[in-house]
Each structure stands twice: as structure tokens, then as C-alpha cells.
Amino acid sequence: MTTVILDTNALMMPVELDVRVFEELDRLVGADADLVTPRAVVAELEKLSEAGNGVEATAASVGRDLVSRCRIVETGVSYADDAVVELAAQEGGYVLTNDRPLRDRLLERGIRVIGLRGRNTLQITEP
């Protein structure tokens, strides 16, 4: 089974970028993928959703709801990006993110990244 780790902005993509994240993941890695997110990402989504009434808060609120489709994993790190990197090193698989600095960190460590290609399509980037 393929593991896909979702970061904060991946879970916000449906609202912010009009990406059908789960349909795209099914297309890229198969419907039986193990979708995982660190507890730190859930905490960041909760914080962002309570921060106001803008698009970011709405996207974070939707992302928080979408987390129910993921297995939530505790890590020893409270910063979301560091938790994603730590989890990716342990679990392997892919990381879904549209965060360029995080993407670069992951690729430097040999971790495959799924990111936005075009307007609303995802693609895999190999290290």
C-alpha cells in the first residue's frame, strides 16, 4: 500500500486552488493509498480556521474536515513542516504539498513529492 502524507496546504487546496485532491490522488497512486497527516498539521488547520473569516480561514476549516479521511499520526515535533519531514522519513511514500520550501527540503532528502501542475492537476516529482 502506498503512503501519502498530506501537509496543511494540501488539505486547503480544494478551496484555495479548486483541486479535487482525493480524486487526483486516486488517479496518481491508486484508491487504496494510506493517507496520513501529522497531528501538528491538524493543529495548524485548527489555528488557521479560527483566525478569521477570509478565504484562508474557510480553506483551513474545510481542510480540518477533510482530515477525517486521513490517519493522524503523532510525531515528536510541533511545527507542521518539520513534522511532515519527520513522518516522511519514517513512512516513506509521497508527500502532497504545494509549499515550495517544504517541497525542496523533501526532494533534498530523497522523498517523492506530489504537487500542483497547471491549474488543478497534481503530478509526482521524483528526487
Backbone bond lengths (Angstrom), bond angles and torsions (degrees), N, CA, C in turn:
res aa  C-N    CA-C-N  psi(-1)  N-CA   C-N-CA  omega(-1)  CA-C   N-CA-C  phi
1 M - - - 1.439 - - 1.533 109.00 -
2 T 1.308 115.87 136.52 1.455 122.40 -179.18 1.522 110.75 -84.79
3 T 1.315 116.79 133.57 1.461 121.88 176.75 1.517 109.53 -96.78
4 V 1.333 116.16 134.18 1.463 122.07 173.63 1.529 107.28 -127.16
5 I 1.324 115.84 120.31 1.459 122.15 178.54 1.524 107.76 -95.52
6 L 1.319 116.54 127.86 1.459 121.45 -179.29 1.521 109.81 -104.72
7 D 1.330 116.35 131.59 1.455 119.79 176.86 1.526 109.76 -96.02
8 T 1.312 116.64 -176.68 1.459 122.05 -175.02 1.519 112.06 -58.34
9 N 1.324 117.14 -51.15 1.459 117.35 -175.41 1.522 112.69 -71.46
10 A 1.326 117.80 -22.83 1.465 120.21 175.10 1.523 110.19 -63.59
11 L 1.331 116.02 -39.95 1.460 120.31 -179.44 1.531 112.22 -76.98
12 M 1.335 116.71 -12.99 1.455 121.40 177.53 1.534 112.18 -97.53
13 M 1.345 117.42 -9.36 1.462 122.09 -177.63 1.533 114.90 -56.26
14 P 1.336 118.94 -37.87 1.470 117.12 -178.31 1.529 113.25 -57.61
15 V 1.321 117.96 -36.53 1.466 120.63 -179.85 1.521 111.05 -87.31
16 E 1.318 117.08 -47.95 1.459 120.35 -174.14 1.524 113.56 -72.26
17 L 1.327 117.71 -34.70 1.469 120.46 -173.06 1.523 113.94 -123.99
18 D 1.327 117.18 3.37 1.461 122.32 -179.49 1.536 112.28 56.31
19 V 1.332 115.25 43.17 1.464 121.25 178.83 1.523 108.69 -102.81
20 R 1.315 116.34 131.36 1.466 121.88 175.14 1.525 106.89 -85.60
21 V 1.320 115.26 81.81 1.455 122.78 -169.87 1.524 112.50 -55.47
22 F 1.311 117.93 -49.41 1.469 119.80 -173.76 1.528 111.68 -72.08
23 E 1.319 117.68 -34.90 1.471 120.56 175.20 1.524 110.14 -65.92
24 E 1.321 116.97 -41.19 1.465 120.75 179.07 1.533 111.09 -66.19
25 L 1.326 117.08 -39.92 1.467 119.40 177.23 1.522 110.96 -64.92
26 D 1.325 117.71 -40.04 1.470 120.68 176.10 1.527 110.02 -57.98
27 R 1.333 116.41 -42.51 1.467 121.44 -179.21 1.526 110.99 -65.71
28 L 1.326 116.70 -41.43 1.469 120.27 -174.32 1.526 114.03 -80.51
29 V 1.326 117.90 -44.20 1.467 120.19 -171.86 1.517 114.04 -122.98
30 G 1.326 118.19 -3.92 1.461 121.04 178.40 1.516 112.37 102.10
31 A 1.315 114.75 153.61 1.467 121.71 -174.97 1.518 113.09 -71.99
32 D 1.333 117.81 -14.94 1.466 119.80 -176.89 1.531 112.90 -95.48
33 A 1.335 117.45 16.57 1.467 121.13 -178.88 1.524 110.51 -63.27
34 D 1.325 114.75 145.71 1.464 122.52 175.15 1.529 106.93 -89.11
35 L 1.331 116.91 104.25 1.457 122.00 -178.52 1.524 109.03 -87.75
36 V 1.331 116.07 125.76 1.459 122.33 -172.43 1.519 109.27 -131.31
37 T 1.318 115.75 144.51 1.470 120.33 171.76 1.523 109.11 -142.80
38 P 1.331 116.59 141.56 1.458 119.40 178.36 1.529 111.55 -71.82
39 R 1.314 116.61 151.60 1.472 122.32 177.24 1.535 110.29 -56.33
40 A 1.334 117.93 -34.42 1.470 121.58 -179.86 1.533 111.70 -62.27
41 V 1.324 117.24 -32.45 1.466 120.96 176.49 1.530 110.10 -67.81
42 V 1.317 116.59 -42.26 1.470 120.68 177.88 1.530 109.52 -60.14
43 A 1.325 116.83 -43.63 1.462 121.11 179.29 1.525 111.06 -62.85
44 E 1.329 116.80 -40.08 1.469 120.09 178.94 1.528 110.81 -66.06
45 L 1.332 117.55 -40.67 1.465 120.86 177.15 1.523 111.11 -62.14
46 E 1.320 116.56 -41.67 1.473 120.11 178.70 1.520 110.74 -62.68
47 K 1.324 116.59 -43.76 1.465 121.09 179.32 1.528 110.89 -62.71
48 L 1.330 117.53 -46.41 1.464 121.18 -179.32 1.527 112.06 -66.06
49 S 1.324 117.14 -36.35 1.474 119.99 -178.03 1.521 111.95 -69.61
50 E 1.337 116.08 -25.29 1.460 120.54 179.51 1.527 112.42 -91.85
51 A 1.325 117.01 -1.91 1.460 121.60 -173.22 1.521 114.27 -78.76
52 G 1.305 118.92 -13.94 1.460 118.82 -178.62 1.500 112.44 167.44
53 N 1.334 114.92 -160.67 1.462 120.84 -176.08 1.524 113.04 -116.36
54 G 1.318 118.58 8.40 1.454 121.67 -177.09 1.516 113.15 -77.39
55 V 1.330 114.62 -174.92 1.463 121.79 179.78 1.524 110.66 -61.02
56 E 1.342 116.97 -39.85 1.465 119.75 -179.67 1.529 111.01 -62.39
57 A 1.327 117.02 -42.68 1.468 120.60 179.45 1.525 110.68 -65.29
58 T 1.329 117.03 -40.25 1.470 121.11 177.80 1.523 110.23 -64.90
59 A 1.335 116.33 -45.23 1.469 120.80 179.53 1.525 110.64 -61.49
60 A 1.331 116.54 -40.80 1.469 120.47 179.35 1.520 110.79 -66.80
61 S 1.316 117.27 -37.67 1.462 120.99 178.03 1.532 110.87 -64.21
62 V 1.320 116.46 -43.56 1.467 120.57 176.32 1.529 109.73 -64.56
63 G 1.330 116.60 -43.30 1.467 120.87 177.54 1.512 112.14 -58.23
64 R 1.331 115.75 -40.85 1.469 120.51 178.33 1.524 110.35 -61.46
65 D 1.332 117.14 -37.82 1.467 120.75 177.00 1.534 111.27 -69.07
66 L 1.336 116.41 -37.77 1.472 120.57 -178.68 1.526 112.46 -68.77
67 V 1.317 117.30 -22.26 1.470 121.22 178.70 1.521 110.83 -57.28
68 S 1.327 117.41 -24.22 1.465 120.15 179.56 1.532 111.79 -61.17
69 R 1.328 117.37 -17.54 1.461 121.25 178.49 1.528 112.11 -88.75
70 C 1.332 116.22 1.43 1.468 121.78 -176.36 1.521 111.06 -117.10
71 R 1.320 114.33 156.12 1.455 121.25 170.38 1.524 106.72 -85.63
72 I 1.325 117.50 122.23 1.460 121.78 -178.56 1.519 108.80 -91.12
73 V 1.337 115.32 130.53 1.459 121.16 -175.09 1.531 109.51 -121.72
74 E 1.322 115.02 134.45 1.459 120.86 174.44 1.527 108.70 -78.12
75 T 1.326 115.62 139.20 1.461 120.87 172.82 1.520 106.66 -127.52
76 G 1.294 116.44 170.84 1.457 119.89 179.30 1.516 112.92 -85.66
77 V 1.326 117.42 12.85 1.458 122.14 -172.90 1.525 109.75 -123.82
78 S 1.337 117.12 139.58 1.463 119.94 -179.31 1.528 113.12 -97.31
79 Y 1.337 118.51 -20.73 1.461 121.72 177.84 1.531 108.06 -80.99
80 A 1.329 117.06 125.86 1.463 122.12 -170.49 1.530 113.42 -57.31
81 D 1.330 118.47 -47.15 1.467 119.87 -178.52 1.524 111.52 -62.59
82 D 1.332 116.86 -42.44 1.466 119.80 178.27 1.523 111.01 -64.24
83 A 1.331 116.75 -36.89 1.464 120.98 178.23 1.527 110.65 -65.11
84 V 1.328 116.95 -39.06 1.472 120.93 177.83 1.522 110.06 -63.58
85 V 1.324 117.05 -45.40 1.469 120.95 179.83 1.522 110.64 -62.44
86 E 1.334 116.69 -45.31 1.465 121.07 179.41 1.528 110.79 -61.10
87 L 1.313 116.23 -45.80 1.460 120.76 -178.96 1.525 111.53 -65.80
88 A 1.316 116.66 -39.26 1.469 120.53 178.58 1.525 110.78 -63.79
89 A 1.320 116.80 -37.46 1.463 120.32 178.16 1.525 110.66 -65.32
90 Q 1.331 117.62 -34.22 1.465 122.18 -179.49 1.517 112.10 -80.42
91 E 1.338 117.01 -45.54 1.460 122.04 -170.75 1.527 113.76 -89.68
92 G 1.335 116.99 -27.53 1.459 119.71 -173.90 1.516 110.33 74.11
93 G 1.317 117.06 -156.30 1.456 121.04 179.07 1.506 112.31 78.81
94 Y 1.320 115.55 -136.46 1.455 123.13 -175.65 1.522 109.63 -125.56
95 V 1.339 115.53 160.61 1.458 121.32 169.55 1.522 107.07 -123.38
96 L 1.324 115.75 129.15 1.460 121.09 175.03 1.516 108.09 -95.24
97 T 1.333 115.83 115.92 1.462 121.65 178.44 1.516 109.65 -154.97
98 N 1.311 115.47 153.68 1.451 121.40 172.42 1.524 109.39 -119.42
99 D 1.313 116.04 15.90 1.459 124.30 -179.79 1.534 107.52 -90.71
100 R 1.327 116.87 109.30 1.466 120.36 -173.50 1.533 113.70 -61.29
101 P 1.345 120.38 -46.39 1.476 118.02 178.28 1.540 112.58 -60.90
102 L 1.324 116.96 -39.45 1.471 119.91 177.53 1.521 109.90 -66.28
103 R 1.312 116.86 -43.34 1.461 122.14 178.57 1.531 110.41 -56.10
104 D 1.339 116.38 -45.99 1.458 120.51 -179.62 1.525 111.52 -64.43
105 R 1.318 117.55 -41.08 1.476 121.51 177.27 1.524 110.88 -59.34
106 L 1.331 115.38 -44.26 1.465 120.56 -178.34 1.528 111.15 -66.25
107 L 1.315 116.81 -46.00 1.465 120.56 -179.30 1.527 111.06 -62.76
108 E 1.342 117.55 -37.78 1.469 121.09 176.81 1.522 111.55 -61.51
109 R 1.331 117.04 -28.04 1.469 122.12 -179.49 1.534 112.19 -93.46
110 G 1.332 116.20 6.96 1.459 120.03 176.76 1.522 114.35 80.44
111 I 1.325 117.40 20.73 1.469 121.32 -178.19 1.526 109.13 -100.13
112 R 1.327 115.88 132.14 1.461 121.35 179.51 1.524 110.11 -72.14
113 V 1.336 115.56 140.30 1.453 121.74 -175.47 1.522 109.64 -122.61
114 I 1.325 115.14 137.49 1.454 121.49 171.87 1.521 106.35 -106.12
115 G 1.327 116.00 128.28 1.457 120.35 -178.26 1.511 111.79 -144.61
116 L 1.304 114.83 177.41 1.455 122.00 -176.82 1.519 110.91 -71.35
117 R 1.333 115.14 137.13 1.459 122.61 174.08 1.516 105.59 -130.48
118 G 1.292 117.60 120.69 1.453 119.98 -177.72 1.517 110.28 73.64
119 R 1.317 116.01 -149.56 1.468 120.14 -176.02 1.509 114.26 -77.96
120 N 1.335 116.58 -46.33 1.469 117.74 -174.35 1.528 113.35 -150.06
121 T 1.311 115.55 33.61 1.459 122.24 178.48 1.533 108.79 -118.29
122 L 1.308 116.07 142.59 1.461 120.28 177.26 1.522 110.58 -101.36
123 Q 1.322 115.44 151.60 1.462 120.73 175.58 1.516 109.45 -142.01
124 I 1.332 114.97 158.66 1.457 122.14 178.86 1.518 109.44 -93.55
125 T 1.332 115.84 135.58 1.457 121.82 173.56 1.524 107.24 -115.07
126 E 1.323 115.46 123.12 1.466 121.07 178.57 1.520 108.92 -87.95
127 P 1.340 117.84 146.09 1.473 120.31 179.01 1.519 111.90 -65.87
